[in-house]
């Protein structure tokens, strides 16, 4: 409840108030409704999910989400409080006072809030099981083990054998613990996609012998939430971003990229891998800072540099929540440091060779660069087993191809199981906002 209270207080603090409307003023109505909801003796059964839905809807209006359709006439505070007073209401001292004054209910709420939360929530778990269809005595590979959410569900769904792969030593340790929990059923492997053939050979796994393969691309919650790994925008730490956690001493860190790359190289990294519209300006500013002030060593230093290139710019994510201006820059550096797209492409090639006929492939992507590679592999839009960088192969409308050439172009070992890409449900996005960008594709190997 305390979280909801703080969110709604921020909301009504910026809501436009028009006293000329009297009781018809929406700002006053919302303020009264919020006051009643939180002061009512029935607040013990406050519906948190309903509050979240209402908050999102009201916040869109308060932030003028509908642009010029409903222009603001006033900008005064709907609470009648000034900025300093609103900050006082939201302060920790006030929350401590509430906790002391309301022993029974608030103690229960605060105890609930301090419970240890799960560090990882598997994305689109039900959809993965639906398409993978785990069965007894079959062999599956979880190519991106992470915290093991998908792997655990697969093991519970059927008496099958599971091979887990992850390049992160921390994830590998978790996989080893899972292997102890499910003896003789889990084979944990430490390595990248490009190291998988050798690892499988050492464990006696041959090509065309696997029943299903799962990819959950991107960065895991464990990596994002650990400041020492250098992935997080909100938590300050040295810029690292190596998913291998230093397993390969020759792998370059994000900090070293920013310290050694020239302006053109930085521009290409931000523009191609991050699709950042201000890539040129950010690259130029980083070079200037490097020569005039110091190298950029921490995550917050990089965020400050990017913010200086985006003055008065306010970005929103897909849930209409405030998003850091540095999000795409961080994404680009992470992809570059870990060579993610090349590894992804190679992983798709391996899936083709190691799956049995009628074996199932499930992929979960979190941005368009990943999804494009997966989509083109499934569609057969590849050149020498690499996703075609050109969206359309037939660049010349006057060129006439013979039937054999056309058949070679359209040849693919995959048949898509979902006609359109699957996305998380609204309920899942509310429970786990990090799933908002997920795109699931499923295919079956037909030849």
Secondary structure as the mmCIF struct_conf table of DSSP 4:
data_model
#
loop_
_struct_conf.conf_type_id
_struct_conf.id
_struct_conf.beg_label_comp_id
_struct_conf.beg_label_asym_id
_struct_conf.beg_label_seq_id
_struct_conf.end_label_comp_id
_struct_conf.end_label_asym_id
_struct_conf.end_label_seq_id
HELX_RH_AL_P HELX_RH_AL_P1 UNK A 2 UNK A 14
BEND BEND1 UNK A 15 UNK A 15
HELX_RH_3T_P HELX_RH_3T_P1 UNK A 19 UNK A 24
HELX_RH_AL_P HELX_RH_AL_P2 UNK A 26 UNK A 39
BEND BEND2 UNK A 40 UNK A 40
HELX_RH_3T_P HELX_RH_3T_P2 UNK A 41 UNK A 45
HELX_RH_AL_P HELX_RH_AL_P3 UNK A 48 UNK A 62
TURN_TY1_P TURN_TY1_P1 UNK A 63 UNK A 66
HELX_RH_3T_P HELX_RH_3T_P3 UNK A 67 UNK A 70
BEND BEND3 UNK A 73 UNK A 73
BEND BEND4 UNK A 76 UNK A 76
TURN_TY1_P TURN_TY1_P2 UNK A 78 UNK A 79
BEND BEND5 UNK A 80 UNK A 80
HELX_RH_AL_P HELX_RH_AL_P4 UNK A 83 UNK A 89
TURN_TY1_P TURN_TY1_P3 UNK A 90 UNK A 90
BEND BEND6 UNK A 91 UNK A 91
HELX_RH_AL_P HELX_RH_AL_P5 UNK A 92 UNK A 101
HELX_RH_AL_P HELX_RH_AL_P6 UNK A 103 UNK A 113
TURN_TY1_P TURN_TY1_P4 UNK A 114 UNK A 114
BEND BEND7 UNK A 115 UNK A 115
HELX_LH_PP_P HELX_LH_PP_P1 UNK A 116 UNK A 118
BEND BEND8 UNK A 119 UNK A 119
TURN_TY1_P TURN_TY1_P5 UNK A 123 UNK A 124
HELX_RH_AL_P HELX_RH_AL_P7 UNK A 125 UNK A 132
TURN_TY1_P TURN_TY1_P6 UNK A 136 UNK A 137
STRN STRN1 UNK A 139 UNK A 142
BEND BEND9 UNK A 143 UNK A 143
TURN_TY1_P TURN_TY1_P7 UNK A 146 UNK A 147
BEND BEND10 UNK A 148 UNK A 148
HELX_RH_AL_P HELX_RH_AL_P8 UNK A 149 UNK A 157
BEND BEND11 UNK A 158 UNK A 159
STRN STRN2 UNK A 161 UNK A 166
BEND BEND12 UNK A 167 UNK A 167
HELX_RH_AL_P HELX_RH_AL_P9 UNK A 169 UNK A 181
BEND BEND13 UNK A 182 UNK A 182
TURN_TY1_P TURN_TY1_P8 UNK A 183 UNK A 185
STRN STRN3 UNK A 186 UNK A 190
BEND BEND14 UNK A 191 UNK A 191
HELX_RH_3T_P HELX_RH_3T_P4 UNK A 193 UNK A 195
HELX_RH_AL_P HELX_RH_AL_P10 UNK A 196 UNK A 202
TURN_TY1_P TURN_TY1_P9 UNK A 203 UNK A 204
HELX_LH_PP_P HELX_LH_PP_P2 UNK A 205 UNK A 206
TURN_TY1_P TURN_TY1_P10 UNK A 207 UNK A 208
STRN STRN4 UNK A 210 UNK A 216
BEND BEND15 UNK A 218 UNK A 218
HELX_RH_AL_P HELX_RH_AL_P11 UNK A 221 UNK A 224
TURN_TY1_P TURN_TY1_P11 UNK A 225 UNK A 225
HELX_RH_3T_P HELX_RH_3T_P5 UNK A 227 UNK A 229
TURN_TY1_P TURN_TY1_P12 UNK A 230 UNK A 230
BEND BEND16 UNK A 233 UNK A 235
STRN STRN5 UNK A 238 UNK A 238
TURN_TY1_P TURN_TY1_P13 UNK A 243 UNK A 246
BEND BEND17 UNK A 247 UNK A 248
TURN_TY1_P TURN_TY1_P14 UNK A 249 UNK A 250
BEND BEND18 UNK A 251 UNK A 251
HELX_LH_PP_P HELX_LH_PP_P3 UNK A 252 UNK A 253
HELX_RH_AL_P HELX_RH_AL_P12 UNK A 254 UNK A 260
HELX_RH_AL_P HELX_RH_AL_P13 UNK A 263 UNK A 268
HELX_RH_PI_P HELX_RH_PI_P1 UNK A 269 UNK A 273
HELX_RH_AL_P HELX_RH_AL_P14 UNK A 274 UNK A 274
TURN_TY1_P TURN_TY1_P15 UNK A 277 UNK A 278
HELX_RH_AL_P HELX_RH_AL_P15 UNK A 279 UNK A 292
TURN_TY1_P TURN_TY1_P16 UNK A 293 UNK A 293
STRN STRN6 UNK A 298 UNK A 298
HELX_RH_AL_P HELX_RH_AL_P16 UNK A 299 UNK A 309
BEND BEND19 UNK A 310 UNK A 310
TURN_TY1_P TURN_TY1_P17 UNK A 311 UNK A 312
STRN STRN7 UNK A 315 UNK A 316
TURN_TY1_P TURN_TY1_P18 UNK A 318 UNK A 319
BEND BEND20 UNK A 320 UNK A 320
STRN STRN8 UNK A 322 UNK A 323
TURN_TY1_P TURN_TY1_P19 UNK A 325 UNK A 326
HELX_RH_AL_P HELX_RH_AL_P17 UNK A 327 UNK A 338
TURN_TY1_P TURN_TY1_P20 UNK A 339 UNK A 339
HELX_RH_AL_P HELX_RH_AL_P18 UNK A 340 UNK A 354
STRN STRN9 UNK A 355 UNK A 365
BEND BEND21 UNK A 366 UNK A 367
HELX_RH_AL_P HELX_RH_AL_P19 UNK A 368 UNK A 379
TURN_TY1_P TURN_TY1_P21 UNK A 380 UNK A 380
STRN STRN10 UNK A 382 UNK A 383
TURN_TY1_P TURN_TY1_P22 UNK A 384 UNK A 385
STRN STRN11 UNK A 386 UNK A 387
BEND BEND22 UNK A 389 UNK A 391
BEND BEND23 UNK A 393 UNK A 393
TURN_TY1_P TURN_TY1_P23 UNK A 397 UNK A 398
HELX_RH_AL_P HELX_RH_AL_P20 UNK A 403 UNK A 410
BEND BEND24 UNK A 413 UNK A 413
STRN STRN12 UNK A 414 UNK A 416
BEND BEND25 UNK A 417 UNK A 420
STRN STRN13 UNK A 422 UNK A 422
HELX_RH_AL_P HELX_RH_AL_P21 UNK A 426 UNK A 431
HELX_RH_3T_P HELX_RH_3T_P6 UNK A 433 UNK A 435
TURN_TY1_P TURN_TY1_P24 UNK A 436 UNK A 437
STRN STRN14 UNK A 439 UNK A 445
#
